[in-house]
Amino acid sequence: MNDYKNKLDELKNGTLKEIKIDKNEFYALREVLVEREDFKHFQGIAQQGGDIVYIYLEEARS
């Protein structure tokens, strides 16, 4: 879980452009993600096969 927090922080800071996670990791990452104050700045994009790519948006989604 701490690894997910670090990855999300790196994504926010621009160290990473995107995070690609396996569909089996989705719920573990989401558990960490929804606890964040900036939750609405992260966008998950589903890929064929069930993997998800997360990006950080400068402006929060609605």
C-alpha positions as CSV (number, residue, x, y, z in Angstrom):
1,M,0.0,0.0,0.0
2,N,2.8,2.4,0.8
3,D,4.2,1.7,-2.6
4,Y,1.0,2.9,-4.2
5,K,1.1,6.1,-2.1
6,N,4.6,6.8,-3.4
7,K,3.7,6.1,-7.0
8,L,0.7,8.4,-6.8
9,D,2.9,11.1,-5.2
10,E,5.5,10.7,-8.0
11,L,2.7,11.0,-10.6
12,K,1.4,14.2,-8.9
13,N,4.9,15.7,-8.8
14,G,5.6,14.9,-12.4
15,T,8.3,12.4,-11.8
16,L,6.1,9.8,-13.5
17,K,3.9,10.6,-16.5
18,E,1.6,7.6,-15.9
19,I,1.1,4.6,-13.8
20,K,0.0,1.3,-15.4
21,I,-1.5,-1.2,-13.1
22,D,-2.7,-4.7,-13.6
23,K,-6.4,-5.3,-13.2
24,N,-5.7,-7.5,-10.2
25,E,-4.1,-4.5,-8.4
26,F,-7.1,-2.1,-9.1
27,Y,-8.9,-2.4,-5.8
28,A,-5.7,-2.1,-3.7
29,L,-4.6,1.0,-5.5
30,R,-8.1,2.5,-5.4
31,E,-8.3,2.0,-1.6
32,V,-5.2,4.3,-1.3
33,L,-6.4,6.7,-4.0
34,V,-9.9,7.5,-2.6
35,E,-8.3,8.5,0.7
36,R,-6.3,11.3,-1.0
37,E,-7.5,14.9,-0.8
38,D,-6.5,15.3,-4.5
39,F,-8.5,12.2,-5.6
40,K,-10.3,14.0,-8.4
41,H,-7.1,15.0,-10.1
42,F,-6.3,11.3,-11.0
43,Q,-7.8,9.8,-14.1
44,G,-7.9,6.1,-14.7
45,I,-8.1,5.0,-18.3
46,A,-9.1,1.4,-18.9
47,Q,-7.0,-0.6,-21.4
48,Q,-7.9,-3.6,-23.5
49,G,-7.4,-6.6,-21.3
50,G,-8.4,-4.9,-18.1
51,D,-5.2,-3.0,-17.2
52,I,-5.6,0.6,-16.1
53,V,-3.4,3.6,-16.8
54,Y,-3.6,6.5,-14.4
55,I,-2.6,10.0,-15.2
56,Y,-2.6,13.2,-13.1
57,L,-4.7,16.1,-14.2
58,E,-3.8,19.7,-13.3
59,E,-7.5,20.5,-13.0
60,A,-9.8,18.3,-11.0
61,R,-12.4,16.3,-12.9
62,S,-16.0,17.1,-12.2
